[in-house]
């Protein structure tokens, strides 16, 4: 039987959990347990590299936008290998540097680079048989791409977001399965760089979790930029018959029509591509941790149940000294949420006598497609269902109706704001268009600090003729009380 190794702190995961190792732990014994690439999803296979691809892809696709303004920009092709190497030359160095620092330079910290699971509330067993016990334990084990259980998903040409960005060459034709933010971002990236993209989605709308108006508009816009097939699901992937094409990585993707999609005539369809991306969602790594062995509660969404202090629950009661954060503890699957939760946990680990709660307000999210999409708070449908039709006021403001929108000849962008009619309280905001990820921030600020719609619009200057005027005008278009400011 293995000897139990004891630590003051065990952290499962090297993403946001890595930030918990502060000066407080000098002289104490800390273990970071992670079988994956050091630094976690966001750094290595998520937010950062995808946006480093999204920006050059946006530049590559800007010719159509420039043409309507009388400027000729010809796209002559992308150096995919150069873009890839620039991105991962930087990211891999950060990951490796972080690992070296934690493993080699901090005498009190040990990196355990293997899979581990719970064998008790504060005890872990590793794949090699080591038994680790922690005075305090933090679960920050993240999530993984969901892989559908159909034939052929293990073929070399079939990828997830973990592998698609490191392809040895740019695919000629890419079939993407999924309609969420990961699938849509990669569709925009690869189509912008010149790959023929087919995006296959089970439902009728892409980004269906967003405001229905934004989702509907984006689906139509996406279909004008790459091939969008709705109402289909993946049946399997198989090699093509031709040996030469098979050697080049070409595969045959079999699709089945979804029941109830009336527009479907054929019940089956086959596509050929030299790369396939499975982007149908992400699964929290909770199941791999064997939470039942520790008696931890797991929610219907498959994440660890936590209280307001991020403490893990067992039969509804907080387990002292055991915390969870990030994708394994919330349904947002957003890095900025995990980072905030890490700050809460860091304080509570170091000051158990003065626990702080996770009290941040509405969570914003951005999708770096073409065009960008950003959202925060309730959609208009959710607000009406919650408060009633008459209690809600909504304003959709077109980018093309403000001066900078004229400069861009914008015919696509929209800013939708949802507010409570009686008070002017902003309930939600949803933007699609140029720089939407930045334009939403004033609305996030207002919602977080209780600034009503009219006061936000009239209580400050808005630079003219900046694109932020689309937010100002949307606020002024709401049917809310006048704050008394001119």
HELIX and SHEET records of a PDB file:
HELIX    1   1 UNK A   16  UNK A   20  5                                   5    
HELIX    2   2 UNK A   23  UNK A   25  5                                   3    
HELIX    3   3 UNK A   40  UNK A   45  1                                   6    
HELIX    4   4 UNK A   47  UNK A   60  1                                  14    
HELIX    5   5 UNK A   63  UNK A   67  1                                   5    
HELIX    6   6 UNK A   80  UNK A  100  1                                  21    
HELIX    7   7 UNK A  101  UNK A  105  3                                   5    
HELIX    8   8 UNK A  164  UNK A  166  5                                   3    
HELIX    9   9 UNK A  181  UNK A  192  1                                  12    
HELIX   10  10 UNK A  212  UNK A  225  1                                  14    
HELIX   11  11 UNK A  243  UNK A  247  1                                   5    
HELIX   12  12 UNK A  285  UNK A  289  5                                   5    
HELIX   13  13 UNK A  291  UNK A  293  5                                   3    
HELIX   14  14 UNK A  326  UNK A  328  5                                   3    
HELIX   15  15 UNK A  335  UNK A  350  1                                  16    
HELIX   16  16 UNK A  380  UNK A  387  1                                   8    
HELIX   17  17 UNK A  389  UNK A  391  5                                   3    
HELIX   18  18 UNK A  399  UNK A  401  5                                   3    
HELIX   19  19 UNK A  403  UNK A  408  1                                   6    
HELIX   20  20 UNK A  436  UNK A  439  1                                   4    
HELIX   21  21 UNK A  441  UNK A  449  1                                   9    
HELIX   22  22 UNK A  453  UNK A  458  1                                   6    
HELIX   23  23 UNK A  469  UNK A  476  1                                   8    
SHEET    1   A 6 UNK A 109  UNK A 112  0                                        
SHEET    2   A 6 UNK A  30  UNK A  33  1                                        
SHEET    3   A 6 UNK A   4  UNK A  12  1                                        
SHEET    4   A 6 UNK A 131  UNK A 139  1                                        
SHEET    5   A 6 UNK A 123  UNK A 126 -1                                        
SHEET    6   A 6 UNK A 116  UNK A 120 -1                                        
SHEET    1   B 6 UNK A 109  UNK A 112  0                                        
SHEET    2   B 6 UNK A  30  UNK A  33  1                                        
SHEET    3   B 6 UNK A   4  UNK A  12  1                                        
SHEET    4   B 6 UNK A 131  UNK A 139  1                                        
SHEET    5   B 6 UNK A 317  UNK A 324  1                                        
SHEET    6   B 6 UNK A 311  UNK A 314 -1                                        
SHEET    1   C 2 UNK A 143  UNK A 145  0                                        
SHEET    2   C 2 UNK A 282  UNK A 284 -1                                        
SHEET    1   D 5 UNK A 158  UNK A 159  0                                        
SHEET    2   D 5 UNK A 275  UNK A 278  1                                        
SHEET    3   D 5 UNK A 173  UNK A 177  1                                        
SHEET    4   D 5 UNK A 196  UNK A 201  1                                        
SHEET    5   D 5 UNK A 227  UNK A 230  1                                        
SHEET    1   E 3 UNK A 232  UNK A 239  0                                        
SHEET    2   E 3 UNK A 251  UNK A 257 -1                                        
SHEET    3   E 3 UNK A 268  UNK A 273 -1                                        
SHEET    1   F 5 UNK A 364  UNK A 367  0                                        
SHEET    2   F 5 UNK A 373  UNK A 377 -1                                        
SHEET    3   F 5 UNK A 426  UNK A 432 -1                                        
SHEET    4   F 5 UNK A 414  UNK A 420 -1                                        
SHEET    5   F 5 UNK A 392  UNK A 398 -1                                        
END                                                                             
